[in-house]
Amino acid sequence: MPFRPVLLLTAALLFIGVVRMSGQQDSFVYKGLRVSLFGFEVLKQRTENISLRMKVANTGRLPVSFGKRNSPPPEALIIELDTVNLPVVLLGHEQMVADAVRSKKVDLEPGEMMDDLKVEITLKVQKPDPVASTPASYRGQCTDLVFDTAYIVEYTDDRMVLQYVIRNGSNRDAYVLGNSDSESDNLAVNVYFVSGTRLTRGAILADGIFIQQGRETLDGVLMPGQILQGEIRISLKSRTKFTPNILLELDPFQKMYDCDRTNNTELIEVRF
């Protein structure tokens, strides 16, 4: 396994926007054992699991060694993640990444780095309690999903590829996967061709997608302030010079108990 010294500049960058995960979650006291995770790359993303490759650096003052002959990681070990460059789908799930690293074999002297640590995270859907998910149970604490942004990443004569970012603007968890195994009760996003800036009866449906586990979300939960990123490809066959703009609609089938549906659309103005 190749090692190389960690450059001072690299080490300094690791402390920008990191989340610490210690062996004991109620204590982050540094005792000389610390590793930093960065350089994340998603290798495979499936419904049941996600495979990652990353770099691991020993940024502490003591050697770190675990995983040999079923040797567990030390309880005092602190694991830091470079959350600035963490893939969006993993935001809010930093603990899952840290736990996956703890199950691997790591042997690093202070200042040494592993270039190619691969881990696999098993996904488990979290779904709301059917009773606790009724409108009456929310008592004013409903969720509020909003579009942070939407933009075009590819535009040809016959199609567009759109990317969008959804944020949970409420103070409670939002469950974006339904209670059944069918995708039809998951959170959905529709795309329309429109003439102006609003969704009207004259809008033309371009396409729509349902949020899926292992694609836009790992476990179906969007925590307060957390974002979800997705992509949708649409055909331009139905687009006319009278409906040049693109409008995205969040939760068109009203599967969520949303506090404010006035912020459930996002417009992309496009020249024909």
N, C-alpha and C positions, 0 to 999 in steps of 0.2 A: 504494500500500500504506500503510494508516494506521499512524502511530506515536504513542506517547504516553510521557511520562516514567514510569519505574518508581518507584512510591512507596517510601519507606524501609521501611514496614511490610511491603509485599509482598516486597521484596528480602530482608528479614530472615527471612521465613517460608521462603524458598527454600532456606535453609541448614539447615532442619530435615529430617533424614532424606533427604539427597541422595546419589546415587552419581555419582562423577566419571568421565567417559570422555575421556581425552586422545587426541591424535593418535598419540602414542607410548605404548603401554600400560605400559611399564616406567618411565615418568616422569610425575609429576603436578606438575612445577615450574611455578608460575604465572609467566607472562611477559607478563601484561597482556591476553591474549586469552581471554575466557571468556564463554560463554552459558549460560543456565539454561532448562530446559524444564519446563513445568508446565501446569496446566489441561487435562489430557488428556481427550479424548472419543473413544470408539470410534464411528466412523461406519458401517462395515460390517465384518462378520466372516464370512469364508467359509473353505472348506476350503483354498483355494490362497493366500489373502492376507488381510490385515487393513488397513483404512483408518483413519487417526487424524487428529484435529485437535488442535492444541495452541497454547500461547502460547510465544513465545521472547523472552527478555530478554537484552540485553547487560549483564551484571553486571561486566564487566571495565573497565579504564581506557583501552583502546585501541579504535578502530573495528574492527568485524568485517565483512568482505565476502568472499563467495565464491559460486560458482555462475554468475557472469556470463562468457559466452564460454568456457565449460568451465574456468573458473578453479577449481582445487581448494581446499579449506579449508586454512588454514595448519597445519603440523605441530604447532605449539605451542598450538593451540586446545584449550581444556578445555571439555567439555560436561558440565553437571550436570543430573541428573534429580530431580524431586520424587517420590521413591519412596513417600512416605507416601500420596499420592493417585494413584499409578499403578494402572491397572486390574489386577485380580488375574491375568488371563490373561497379562499382560506381565511380571509379576515373574520375575526370573531371565533376562529377555531385554532388559535395558536397553541392551546393546550394539547390538542390532538397531535400536532406536529411534534411538540416536545416529547410527548409520551411515546411516539413512534421512534424517536431517536434513542430514547432510553432502552428500547428493546433491541438495539443494534450493538455491534461490537465497536467500541471506540477506545483508542489507546494513543494519547497525545501528550507530549511533553509541553511545558509552557512555551508559547510562541509557535507551535507546530500547527499544521492545518491539513485536513483531509479534503481533497478536491472533488470526490465523487461518492458521497454517501447516498445510497438509495433506500427509500422507505416506502411502505405501502400502508395506507390508512383505510381501515374498513369503515364503511359508512352505515349509519343507522338512522332511519327517519324518525323524527320526533313529531308527533301529531297531537293536536289539542284534545282535551277531554270533551267528548260530545256534549255533555251537560254544561260544562263551563264555557262552551263556545256559542251559546245561544245569545241573541241580542240582549235579552233581559239581564244576563249575567254580567254584561260589560259595565253597566252603571256609570256611563260617562268616560270609561277608560278604554274606549275603542282604539283600534290601530289607525294610523294615518300614513298610508304609503304614497309617496310622491316621486315624480321623475326628477332626478338631479340634472340629467342631460340626455340628449339623443343627437346623433350625428351620422352622416354618411361616410362610410369607409371605402365603398366601391360604387362607381356609377358608370354603367355602360349603356348602350342603346336599348337593351332589352331587360335590364335588371338593376336593382340597387341592393347593396348590403348595408344594413343599418346596425349600429350599436347603441345601446341605451343603458342607463344606470338608474336603478330604483333605490330609494332610501326609505327606511322606516323612521318617519318623523314623530312617532308617538313615544310614550314612555312604557310601553308593554311589548312583549314579544309578538311578532306576526308570524303565523303559520301559513306558508305559501303552498304547501302540498295538502290535498284533501284527505279525508278519512278513508277513502276507498283506494284500491290499487289502480283505478282508472285515472288517466291523465285529465279527464274531462272535468273533474272537480278541483283541479289545481288552479292557482293564479294564472291568468291569461293576459296576453298583450295583443291587441289588434292594431293594424296599420291601415290607414285610409288615405285616399287621394281627395284633397279638398280644394275648393276655389279660394277660400279666404284664410282666416286664422282660427276658426272654430269648427267643432263637429256639428254638422247640420244634416238635415234629411237628404240633401243632395250629395253627401259624401259617398265615395265609392270604396268598398272594402277591397283592399289589396291582398292582405293575408293576415294570419294570426298564429300565435304559438301558445302552448301551455308550458309553464315553468316545469322543468324536470330535475329530479334528483340526479346528482352526478354530472350535471351540465351547468345549470345556473346556481344550484344550491347543493350543499353537501348533506344536510339533514332536514331541510324544510323549514328551519327557523331563521327569521331575520330579526335580530335583536335590536333594541332601541339605538338609533343612530347608525346601524350597520347598513352597508350598501350591497346591492346585487347587480351584477353586470350580465347582459345577454346580447345576443345577436340574432337578427332575422333577415332572411333574403326574400325579396319581393320581385315579382314580375311587373314590368311596366306596360303590359299589354292593354290594361284598362285605363291607363293614365292619358288624359287629354290636355289640350292647351287651356281648357276651361277649369281643370282641376290639377294644377301643377304642383301644389304643395303636399307635403307628407305630414300626417298627424297620427301620433301614437296614442292609444287609449289603454289605460291600465284597468284591469279587473272589469272588463265589459260585461261579464255574466254575474257580477256582484256576488262573488263567493266570499269576499272579505267583509267584516263589519267595520267599514271605513268611516272615520269621523267626518272627513271632508272630501267629497267627491269632485269639488271644483278644481282640485289640483291633480286630477287623474289623467290629464292630457298633456302632450308635449308636441309643439309644432316645429317642423323643419321647413323653412321657406326655400323653394327651389325654382330656379329659372327653367322654363321649358326648353 
